């Protein structure tokens, strides 16, 4: 009989996402492969999700991501309403073999509290485990709730109680890695690129400083809080209530001159792929222990070397010959490595990504 799996994506973004959305991108990569292997997939998401699945459930018609920056007392009901729908649905179905949950904190705790009224659960940890110490330090899966990480470095930081529920890690994947070695080589332009949500942990403030000192062209792509274009950002008089907006305006914007250093907002689909594929390198001067590194994998799959800090998952994703890593917070070393970026063969980056990060590899691991 076909196995039935409910994949809980949560209420924040559609699957696949329109631009930013690392977790939703990973889910969108996994689902077609699972279905190709005969798995009956039920997706708990927002109605705006367009990926083909066997069944879809949810309570919100549109993505709720814009509410994430609101005060807790205003946003707390969003994920709760979504999880109420998921558990209610599960209690009326006896054919679901497994819940594969991707909703931070609340997915894990609500499904654990539901006990044997819901099927066994695999909860994928996509985030920095240090930021929920009380939850992860006291969690007990009771033999029904299991977790997996997205890198070994991430799980190494997990409290002992959480590691006791772990079945290991599965690296993220990208459809861009499928047949990457057969993709025609792209002519490289002069720009560097950093594709990520603009927020302190992604290190845009480091990237702009380094680019200015080296005289390199740098393109920043990604949303600032809920704002995806400069026009949107300028249109909201209270945008500074968002910590990410304040970060951009205070630490990044003073270096953005529209010529050498540009912020182009959210870039999606082929526009994003062309931007990354044409870059000399993708920068990852991360200021936290990056757990999964979706953008790292996408860059390699597009034949663009990675230059960043040796933190979190980057050392296990960036094999020798696919990028260069500096010691954390060492901007001088980062500058030195950027001068060597032409030593990296873009074709080798694509071949490694195909071998390690294709959707088939991830689905087989799950």
Helices and strands as residue ranges (DSSP letters): E 4-8, H 22-36, E 40-44, E 55-57, G 65-69, H 72-91, E 98-101, H 106-114, G 115-117, E 121-124, G 129-132, H 133-138, E 145-149, H 152-156, H 160-163, E 166-169, G 175-177, G 180-182, E 192-195, G 200-202, H 204-214, E 218-221, H 230-235, G 239-241, H 243-247, I 248-252, G 253-255, E 261-263, H 269-277, E 281-284, H 294-301, E 306-309, H 314-317, E 323-326, H 331-338, G 341-343, H 346-357, H 359-365
